Amino acid sequence: MSSSVGIVYLIVIVLSIAGWWTIFTKAGRPGWGAIIPFYSFYLACKVAGRPGWWWVLIIIPIVNIVIGLIVTIDVAKTFGKGVGFGVGLGVLSFIFAPILGFGDAAYTPPRAAV
């Protein structure tokens, strides 16, 4: 039983990393950044057009959930997707990140890219 749970967990992690890797690559950022925890959130902030220092906010409980959703919604918007897709990207990253990364959505930098 536990080995099958481990395999499912590994598949979820690999799907999420692969999706974010391609998202970062489409946005002109280093794809390998998806495997480094705090740096990946920094890159997501940059793709979303948010300040890079926001990565510090993911350390604060409760605030990290709000900031995470704001960033994923903004990432979705830079790829022409809506708020619902952004929430899905934040909550079910292993499903929505590969859809965004491997799909035909094109990156459009935010107006006030930081």
N, CA, C and O atoms as a GROMACS GRO file, in nm:
protein
  456
    1MET      N    1   0.082  -0.120   0.000
    1MET     CA    2   0.000   0.000   0.000
    1MET      C    3   0.086   0.126   0.000
    1MET      O    4   0.063   0.217  -0.080
    2SER      N    5   0.185   0.132   0.089
    2SER     CA    6   0.265   0.254   0.100
    2SER      C    7   0.352   0.276  -0.023
    2SER      O    8   0.382   0.391  -0.056
    3SER      N    9   0.393   0.170  -0.092
    3SER     CA   10   0.475   0.189  -0.212
    3SER      C   11   0.391   0.250  -0.325
    3SER      O   12   0.443   0.328  -0.404
    4SER      N   13   0.264   0.215  -0.334
    4SER     CA   14   0.180   0.274  -0.437
    4SER      C   15   0.151   0.421  -0.407
    4SER      O   16   0.139   0.502  -0.499
    5VAL      N   17   0.140   0.456  -0.278
    5VAL     CA   18   0.122   0.596  -0.239
    5VAL      C   19   0.248   0.674  -0.275
    5VAL      O   20   0.239   0.787  -0.324
    6GLY      N   21   0.364   0.615  -0.252
    6GLY     CA   22   0.490   0.678  -0.288
    6GLY      C   23   0.503   0.701  -0.438
    6GLY      O   24   0.554   0.804  -0.481
    7ILE      N   25   0.458   0.606  -0.516
    7ILE     CA   26   0.463   0.619  -0.662
    7ILE      C   27   0.370   0.730  -0.708
    7ILE      O   28   0.408   0.810  -0.794
    8VAL      N   29   0.251   0.736  -0.653
    8VAL     CA   30   0.157   0.842  -0.688
    8VAL      C   31   0.215   0.978  -0.650
    8VAL      O   32   0.206   1.074  -0.728
    9TYR      N   33   0.274   0.987  -0.532
    9TYR     CA   34   0.336   1.112  -0.487
    9TYR      C   35   0.448   1.153  -0.582
    9TYR      O   36   0.459   1.270  -0.618
   10LEU      N   37   0.531   1.059  -0.623
   10LEU     CA   38   0.640   1.088  -0.716
   10LEU      C   39   0.586   1.137  -0.850
   10LEU      O   40   0.642   1.229  -0.909
   11ILE      N   41   0.479   1.077  -0.899
   11ILE     CA   42   0.418   1.120  -1.025
   11ILE      C   43   0.365   1.262  -1.013
   11ILE      O   44   0.382   1.342  -1.105
   12VAL      N   45   0.300   1.294  -0.901
   12VAL     CA   46   0.248   1.429  -0.879
   12VAL      C   47   0.362   1.531  -0.879
   12VAL      O   48   0.350   1.636  -0.941
   13ILE      N   49   0.471   1.501  -0.811
   13ILE     CA   50   0.586   1.591  -0.804
   13ILE      C   51   0.648   1.610  -0.943
   13ILE      O   52   0.678   1.722  -0.982
   14VAL      N   53   0.667   1.502  -1.015
   14VAL     CA   54   0.728   1.510  -1.148
   14VAL      C   55   0.640   1.591  -1.244
   14VAL      O   56   0.691   1.673  -1.320
   15LEU      N   57   0.510   1.570  -1.240
   15LEU     CA   58   0.418   1.646  -1.326
   15LEU      C   59   0.423   1.795  -1.293
   15LEU      O   60   0.425   1.879  -1.384
   16SER      N   61   0.425   1.828  -1.166
   16SER     CA   62   0.430   1.968  -1.125
   16SER      C   63   0.561   2.034  -1.168
   16SER      O   64   0.560   2.144  -1.222
   17ILE      N   65   0.673   1.967  -1.145
   17ILE     CA   66   0.803   2.023  -1.184
   17ILE      C   67   0.812   2.037  -1.335
   17ILE      O   68   0.858   2.140  -1.384
   18ALA      N   69   0.770   1.936  -1.409
   18ALA     CA   70   0.776   1.944  -1.555
   18ALA      C   71   0.689   2.058  -1.607
   18ALA      O   72   0.729   2.130  -1.699
   19GLY      N   73   0.572   2.076  -1.549
   19GLY     CA   74   0.484   2.185  -1.591
   19GLY      C   75   0.545   2.321  -1.565
   19GLY      O   76   0.546   2.407  -1.652
   20TRP      N   77   0.595   2.340  -1.442
   20TRP     CA   78   0.655   2.470  -1.409
   20TRP      C   79   0.783   2.494  -1.488
   20TRP      O   80   0.813   2.608  -1.524
   21TRP      N   81   0.859   2.388  -1.514
   21TRP     CA   82   0.981   2.401  -1.595
   21TRP      C   83   0.946   2.460  -1.732
   21TRP      O   84   1.012   2.553  -1.778
   22THR      N   85   0.843   2.406  -1.795
   22THR     CA   86   0.805   2.456  -1.928
   22THR      C   87   0.741   2.595  -1.920
   22THR      O   88   0.756   2.675  -2.012
   23ILE      N   89   0.670   2.624  -1.813
   23ILE     CA   90   0.613   2.758  -1.794
   23ILE      C   91   0.726   2.860  -1.787
   23ILE      O   92   0.723   2.963  -1.854
   24PHE      N   93   0.827   2.831  -1.704
   24PHE     CA   94   0.940   2.923  -1.690
   24PHE      C   95   1.014   2.938  -1.823
   24PHE      O   96   1.056   3.048  -1.859
   25THR      N   97   1.032   2.828  -1.894
   25THR     CA   98   1.102   2.833  -2.023
   25THR      C   99   1.024   2.919  -2.124
   25THR      O  100   1.084   2.999  -2.195
   26LYS      N  101   0.893   2.902  -2.130
   26LYS     CA  102   0.811   2.984  -2.220
   26LYS      C  103   0.821   3.132  -2.186
   26LYS      O  104   0.812   3.217  -2.275
   27ALA      N  105   0.840   3.162  -2.059
   27ALA     CA  106   0.846   3.302  -2.014
   27ALA      C  107   0.989   3.358  -2.020
   27ALA      O  108   1.013   3.470  -1.975
   28GLY      N  109   1.081   3.282  -2.076
   28GLY     CA  110   1.218   3.330  -2.089
   28GLY      C  111   1.300   3.323  -1.961
   28GLY      O  112   1.400   3.393  -1.948
   29ARG      N  113   1.259   3.242  -1.869
   29ARG     CA  114   1.330   3.223  -1.742
   29ARG      C  115   1.393   3.083  -1.743
   29ARG      O  116   1.353   2.998  -1.822
   30PRO      N  117   1.491   3.060  -1.656
   30PRO     CA  118   1.554   2.926  -1.654
   30PRO      C  119   1.459   2.819  -1.604
   30PRO      O  120   1.408   2.827  -1.492
   31GLY      N  121   1.436   2.718  -1.685
   31GLY     CA  122   1.344   2.611  -1.648
   31GLY      C  123   1.390   2.532  -1.528
   31GLY      O  124   1.307   2.487  -1.448
   32TRP      N  125   1.520   2.513  -1.513
   32TRP     CA  126   1.573   2.436  -1.401
   32TRP      C  127   1.536   2.500  -1.267
   32TRP      O  128   1.546   2.434  -1.163
   33GLY      N  129   1.495   2.626  -1.267
   33GLY     CA  130   1.455   2.692  -1.144
   33GLY      C  131   1.334   2.627  -1.080
   33GLY      O  132   1.307   2.650  -0.962
   34ALA      N  133   1.262   2.547  -1.155
   34ALA     CA  134   1.143   2.479  -1.101
   34ALA      C  135   1.179   2.375  -0.995
   34ALA      O  136   1.092   2.335  -0.918
   35ILE      N  137   1.303   2.332  -0.989
   35ILE     CA  138   1.340   2.228  -0.893
   35ILE      C  139   1.398   2.287  -0.764
   35ILE      O  140   1.429   2.212  -0.671
   36ILE      N  141   1.414   2.418  -0.758
   36ILE     CA  142   1.471   2.483  -0.639
   36ILE      C  143   1.358   2.557  -0.568
   36ILE      O  144   1.306   2.655  -0.622
   37PRO      N  145   1.319   2.514  -0.448
   37PRO     CA  146   1.198   2.564  -0.382
   37PRO      C  147   1.177   2.715  -0.377
   37PRO      O  148   1.081   2.763  -0.437
   38PHE      N  149   1.259   2.791  -0.310
   38PHE     CA  150   1.233   2.935  -0.298
   38PHE      C  151   1.259   3.008  -0.429
   38PHE      O  152   1.191   3.106  -0.461
   39TYR      N  153   1.359   2.961  -0.503
   39TYR     CA  154   1.390   3.023  -0.632
   39TYR      C  155   1.275   3.005  -0.731
   39TYR      O  156   1.248   3.093  -0.812
   40SER      N  157   1.208   2.891  -0.725
   40SER     CA  158   1.096   2.869  -0.816
   40SER      C  159   0.983   2.968  -0.789
   40SER      O  160   0.918   3.015  -0.882
   41PHE      N  161   0.959   3.000  -0.661
   41PHE     CA  162   0.856   3.099  -0.631
   41PHE      C  163   0.901   3.238  -0.674
   41PHE      O  164   0.819   3.318  -0.721
   42TYR      N  165   1.030   3.268  -0.660
   42TYR     CA  166   1.086   3.394  -0.708
   42TYR      C  167   1.062   3.407  -0.859
   42TYR      O  168   1.019   3.511  -0.907
   43LEU      N  169   1.091   3.299  -0.933
   43LEU     CA  170   1.069   3.300  -1.078
   43LEU      C  171   0.921   3.317  -1.112
   43LEU      O  172   0.886   3.389  -1.206
   44ALA      N  173   0.834   3.251  -1.037
   44ALA     CA  174   0.690   3.266  -1.059
   44ALA      C  175   0.648   3.410  -1.038
   44ALA      O  176   0.565   3.462  -1.112
   45CYS      N  177   0.704   3.475  -0.936
   45CYS     CA  178   0.675   3.618  -0.912
   45CYS      C  179   0.719   3.702  -1.032
   45CYS      O  180   0.646   3.792  -1.075
   46LYS      N  181   0.836   3.673  -1.085
   46LYS     CA  182   0.886   3.749  -1.200
   46LYS      C  183   0.799   3.726  -1.324
   46LYS      O  184   0.770   3.820  -1.397
   47VAL      N  185   0.759   3.603  -1.347
   47VAL     CA  186   0.671   3.572  -1.460
   47VAL      C  187   0.538   3.644  -1.444
   47VAL      O  188   0.480   3.690  -1.542
   48ALA      N  189   0.490   3.653  -1.321
   48ALA     CA  190   0.361   3.717  -1.292
   48ALA      C  191   0.369   3.869  -1.293
   48ALA      O  192   0.266   3.937  -1.293
   49GLY      N  193   0.491   3.923  -1.295
   49GLY     CA  194   0.506   4.068  -1.292
   49GLY      C  195   0.501   4.125  -1.151
   49GLY      O  196   0.479   4.245  -1.132
   50ARG      N  197   0.520   4.040  -1.053
   50ARG     CA  198   0.521   4.082  -0.913
   50ARG      C  199   0.665   4.100  -0.867
   50ARG      O  200   0.757   4.046  -0.928
   51PRO      N  201   0.686   4.175  -0.758
   51PRO     CA  202   0.822   4.196  -0.709
   51PRO      C  203   0.886   4.064  -0.664
   51PRO      O  204   0.821   3.980  -0.603
   52GLY      N  205   1.012   4.048  -0.694
   52GLY     CA  206   1.084   3.926  -0.658
   52GLY      C  207   1.095   3.904  -0.509
   52GLY      O  208   1.108   3.790  -0.465
   53TRP      N  209   1.092   4.010  -0.431
   53TRP     CA  210   1.106   3.996  -0.285
   53TRP      C  211   0.984   3.928  -0.222
   53TRP      O  212   0.988   3.891  -0.105
   54TRP      N  213   0.876   3.911  -0.298
   54TRP     CA  214   0.757   3.844  -0.245
   54TRP      C  215   0.786   3.701  -0.201
   54TRP      O  216   0.708   3.644  -0.125
   55TRP      N  217   0.898   3.642  -0.247
   55TRP     CA  218   0.929   3.505  -0.205
   55TRP      C  219   0.942   3.499  -0.054
   55TRP      O  220   0.917   3.394   0.006
   56VAL      N  221   0.980   3.609   0.010
   56VAL     CA  222   0.994   3.613   0.155
   56VAL      C  223   0.857   3.590   0.221
   56VAL      O  224   0.850   3.533   0.330
   57LEU      N  225   0.751   3.635   0.156
   57LEU     CA  226   0.616   3.625   0.215
   57LEU      C  227   0.565   3.482   0.224
   57LEU      O  228   0.469   3.456   0.297
   58ILE      N  229   0.627   3.389   0.152
   58ILE     CA  230   0.580   3.250   0.160
   58ILE      C  231   0.623   3.183   0.290
   58ILE      O  232   0.582   3.071   0.319
   59ILE      N  233   0.706   3.252   0.367
   59ILE     CA  234   0.749   3.198   0.497
   59ILE      C  235   0.643   3.225   0.604
   59ILE      O  236   0.638   3.155   0.705
   60ILE      N  237   0.559   3.326   0.583
   60ILE     CA  238   0.461   3.368   0.682
   60ILE      C  239   0.332   3.286   0.667
   60ILE      O  240   0.270   3.288   0.560
   61PRO      N  241   0.291   3.215   0.773
   61PRO     CA  242   0.168   3.136   0.765
   61PRO      C  243   0.046   3.222   0.730
   61PRO      O  244   0.039   3.339   0.768
   62ILE      N  245  -0.047   3.167   0.660
   62ILE     CA  246  -0.170   3.228   0.611
   62ILE      C  247  -0.140   3.327   0.497
   62ILE      O  248  -0.204   3.321   0.392
   63VAL      N  249  -0.044   3.415   0.518
   63VAL     CA  250  -0.005   3.510   0.413
   63VAL      C  251   0.046   3.432   0.292
   63VAL      O  252   0.021   3.472   0.178
   64ASN      N  253   0.117   3.321   0.317
   64ASN     CA  254   0.172   3.243   0.206
   64ASN      C  255   0.062   3.189   0.114
   64ASN      O  256   0.083   3.178  -0.007
   65ILE      N  257  -0.052   3.155   0.170
   65ILE     CA  258  -0.163   3.103   0.088
   65ILE      C  259  -0.217   3.214  -0.002
   65ILE      O  260  -0.238   3.192  -0.121
   66VAL      N  261  -0.238   3.330   0.054
   66VAL     CA  262  -0.291   3.444  -0.023
   66VAL      C  263  -0.192   3.486  -0.131
   66VAL      O  264  -0.231   3.504  -0.246
   67ILE      N  265  -0.066   3.502  -0.095
   67ILE     CA  266   0.036   3.544  -0.191
   67ILE      C  267   0.053   3.438  -0.299
   67ILE      O  268   0.066   3.471  -0.417
   68GLY      N  269   0.052   3.312  -0.260
   68GLY     CA  270   0.063   3.204  -0.359
   68GLY      C  271  -0.050   3.208  -0.460
   68GLY      O  272  -0.026   3.191  -0.580
   69LEU      N  273  -0.171   3.230  -0.414
   69LEU     CA  274  -0.285   3.238  -0.507
   69LEU      C  275  -0.277   3.361  -0.596
   69LEU      O  276  -0.308   3.355  -0.715
   70ILE      N  277  -0.235   3.474  -0.539
   70ILE     CA  278  -0.221   3.596  -0.620
   70ILE      C  279  -0.120   3.572  -0.732
   70ILE      O  280  -0.145   3.608  -0.847
   71VAL      N  281  -0.007   3.513  -0.698
   71VAL     CA  282   0.098   3.490  -0.797
   71VAL      C  283   0.052   3.391  -0.904
   71VAL      O  284   0.074   3.414  -1.023
   72THR      N  285  -0.012   3.281  -0.864
   72THR     CA  286  -0.055   3.184  -0.965
   72THR      C  287  -0.167   3.240  -1.054
   72THR      O  288  -0.173   3.208  -1.172
   73ILE      N  289  -0.253   3.322  -0.997
   73ILE     CA  290  -0.356   3.387  -1.080
   73ILE      C  291  -0.290   3.481  -1.181
   73ILE      O  292  -0.328   3.484  -1.298
   74ASP      N  293  -0.190   3.556  -1.136
   74ASP     CA  294  -0.120   3.647  -1.227
   74ASP      C  295  -0.039   3.571  -1.333
   74ASP      O  296  -0.030   3.616  -1.447
   75VAL      N  297   0.019   3.458  -1.296
   75VAL     CA  298   0.089   3.375  -1.395
   75VAL      C  299  -0.010   3.328  -1.501
   75VAL      O  300   0.018   3.334  -1.620
   76ALA      N  301  -0.126   3.280  -1.457
   76ALA     CA  302  -0.228   3.235  -1.552
   76ALA      C  303  -0.269   3.349  -1.645
   76ALA      O  304  -0.288   3.327  -1.765
   77LYS      N  305  -0.284   3.468  -1.590
   77LYS     CA  306  -0.324   3.583  -1.674
   77LYS      C  307  -0.219   3.617  -1.778
   77LYS      O  308  -0.253   3.658  -1.888
   78THR      N  309  -0.090   3.600  -1.744
   78THR     CA  310   0.015   3.630  -1.842
   78THR      C  311   0.015   3.530  -1.957
   78THR      O  312   0.075   3.555  -2.062
   79PHE      N  313  -0.053   3.419  -1.938
   79PHE     CA  314  -0.067   3.320  -2.044
   79PHE      C  315  -0.207   3.322  -2.105
   79PHE      O  316  -0.244   3.231  -2.179
   80GLY      N  317  -0.284   3.426  -2.075
   80GLY     CA  318  -0.415   3.442  -2.134
   80GLY      C  319  -0.524   3.358  -2.070
   80GLY      O  320  -0.630   3.338  -2.130
   81LYS      N  321  -0.501   3.310  -1.951
   81LYS     CA  322  -0.600   3.228  -1.881
   81LYS      C  323  -0.670   3.313  -1.775
   81LYS      O  324  -0.624   3.422  -1.744
   82GLY      N  325  -0.779   3.263  -1.722
   82GLY     CA  326  -0.859   3.338  -1.626
   82GLY      C  327  -0.825   3.309  -1.481
   82GLY      O  328  -0.732   3.233  -1.451
   83VAL      N  329  -0.902   3.371  -1.393
   83VAL     CA  330  -0.882   3.356  -1.249
   83VAL      C  331  -0.904   3.210  -1.206
   83VAL      O  332  -0.828   3.159  -1.123
   84GLY      N  333  -1.004   3.145  -1.259
   84GLY     CA  334  -1.029   3.005  -1.223
   84GLY      C  335  -0.912   2.915  -1.255
   84GLY      O  336  -0.877   2.827  -1.177
   85PHE      N  337  -0.851   2.938  -1.370
   85PHE     CA  338  -0.733   2.859  -1.407
   85PHE      C  339  -0.618   2.890  -1.312
   85PHE      O  340  -0.543   2.800  -1.274
   86GLY      N  341  -0.604   3.016  -1.273
   86GLY     CA  342  -0.500   3.055  -1.179
   86GLY      C  343  -0.516   2.991  -1.043
   86GLY      O  344  -0.418   2.950  -0.981
   87VAL      N  345  -0.641   2.982  -0.995
   87VAL     CA  346  -0.667   2.915  -0.868
   87VAL      C  347  -0.634   2.766  -0.882
   87VAL      O  348  -0.575   2.706  -0.792
   88GLY      N  349  -0.673   2.708  -0.994
   88GLY     CA  350  -0.638   2.567  -1.019
   88GLY      C  351  -0.488   2.546  -1.024
   88GLY      O  352  -0.437   2.445  -0.976
   89LEU      N  353  -0.418   2.641  -1.083
   89LEU     CA  354  -0.272   2.634  -1.089
   89LEU      C  355  -0.212   2.637  -0.949
   89LEU      O  356  -0.112   2.571  -0.923
   90GLY      N  357  -0.271   2.714  -0.861
   90GLY     CA  358  -0.221   2.721  -0.725
   90GLY      C  359  -0.257   2.600  -0.641
   90GLY      O  360  -0.177   2.555  -0.559
   91VAL      N  361  -0.376   2.547  -0.660
   91VAL     CA  362  -0.426   2.438  -0.575
   91VAL      C  363  -0.391   2.300  -0.632
   91VAL      O  364  -0.352   2.210  -0.558
   92LEU      N  365  -0.403   2.284  -0.762
   92LEU     CA  366  -0.376   2.156  -0.828
   92LEU      C  367  -0.267   2.175  -0.933
   92LEU      O  368  -0.290   2.152  -1.052
   93SER      N  369  -0.153   2.217  -0.888
   93SER     CA  370  -0.042   2.249  -0.978
   93SER      C  371  -0.002   2.131  -1.067
   93SER      O  372   0.036   2.151  -1.182
   94PHE      N  373  -0.010   2.011  -1.015
   94PHE     CA  374   0.030   1.893  -1.092
   94PHE      C  375  -0.062   1.867  -1.212
   94PHE      O  376  -0.024   1.792  -1.302
   95ILE      N  377  -0.179   1.928  -1.214
   95ILE     CA  378  -0.270   1.916  -1.329
   95ILE      C  379  -0.259   2.039  -1.418
   95ILE      O  380  -0.242   2.027  -1.539
   96PHE      N  381  -0.267   2.158  -1.358
   96PHE     CA  382  -0.276   2.282  -1.434
   96PHE      C  383  -0.141   2.330  -1.489
   96PHE      O  384  -0.137   2.390  -1.596
   97ALA      N  385  -0.031   2.304  -1.418
   97ALA     CA  386   0.100   2.347  -1.469
   97ALA      C  387   0.136   2.275  -1.599
   97ALA      O  388   0.181   2.342  -1.693
   98PRO      N  389   0.120   2.143  -1.610
   98PRO     CA  390   0.148   2.079  -1.739
   98PRO      C  391   0.053   2.126  -1.851
   98PRO      O  392   0.094   2.136  -1.967
   99ILE      N  393  -0.073   2.153  -1.817
   99ILE     CA  394  -0.166   2.205  -1.919
   99ILE      C  395  -0.116   2.338  -1.971
   99ILE      O  396  -0.115   2.361  -2.092
  100LEU      N  397  -0.073   2.425  -1.881
  100LEU     CA  398  -0.024   2.557  -1.922
  100LEU      C  399   0.111   2.547  -1.991
  100LEU      O  400   0.133   2.611  -2.093
  101GLY      N  401   0.200   2.466  -1.936
  101GLY     CA  402   0.335   2.456  -1.991
  101GLY      C  403   0.342   2.385  -2.124
  101GLY      O  404   0.411   2.430  -2.215
  102PHE      N  405   0.271   2.274  -2.137
  102PHE     CA  406   0.278   2.196  -2.260
  102PHE      C  407   0.171   2.232  -2.361
  102PHE      O  408   0.174   2.185  -2.475
  103GLY      N  409   0.076   2.315  -2.321
  103GLY     CA  410  -0.029   2.359  -2.412
  103GLY      C  411   0.020   2.467  -2.506
  103GLY      O  412   0.139   2.500  -2.509
  104ASP      N  413  -0.072   2.523  -2.582
  104ASP     CA  414  -0.034   2.624  -2.682
  104ASP      C  415  -0.046   2.767  -2.630
  104ASP      O  416  -0.036   2.861  -2.709
  105ALA      N  417  -0.068   2.785  -2.500
  105ALA     CA  418  -0.078   2.920  -2.443
  105ALA      C  419   0.057   2.991  -2.456
  105ALA      O  420   0.162   2.935  -2.424
  106ALA      N  421   0.052   3.114  -2.502
  106ALA     CA  422   0.174   3.193  -2.521
  106ALA      C  423   0.188   3.294  -2.409
  106ALA      O  424   0.090   3.349  -2.360
  107TYR      N  425   0.312   3.318  -2.370
  107TYR     CA  426   0.341   3.413  -2.263
  107TYR      C  427   0.338   3.555  -2.315
  107TYR      O  428   0.400   3.586  -2.417
  108THR      N  429   0.265   3.640  -2.246
  108THR     CA  430   0.263   3.782  -2.274
  108THR      C  431   0.307   3.852  -2.146
  108THR      O  432   0.236   3.848  -2.046
  109PRO      N  433   0.424   3.917  -2.148
  109PRO     CA  434   0.471   3.981  -2.025
  109PRO      C  435   0.371   4.082  -1.972
  109PRO      O  436   0.306   4.152  -2.050
  110PRO      N  437   0.358   4.091  -1.840
  110PRO     CA  438   0.267   4.191  -1.782
  110PRO      C  439   0.314   4.332  -1.814
  110PRO      O  440   0.433   4.354  -1.837
  111ARG      N  441   0.223   4.426  -1.816
  111ARG     CA  442   0.258   4.564  -1.852
  111ARG      C  443   0.366   4.622  -1.762
  111ARG      O  444   0.462   4.682  -1.810
  112ALA      N  445   0.350   4.603  -1.634
  112ALA     CA  446   0.446   4.660  -1.539
  112ALA      C  447   0.538   4.552  -1.486
  112ALA      O  448   0.545   4.528  -1.365
  113ALA      N  449   0.608   4.485  -1.578
  113ALA     CA  450   0.698   4.377  -1.537
  113ALA      C  451   0.806   4.430  -1.448
  113ALA      O  452   0.871   4.530  -1.480
  114VAL      N  453   0.826   4.363  -1.335
  114VAL     CA  454   0.924   4.408  -1.236
  114VAL      C  455   1.049   4.326  -1.248
  114VAL      O  456   1.145   4.348  -1.174
   0.00000   0.00000   0.00000
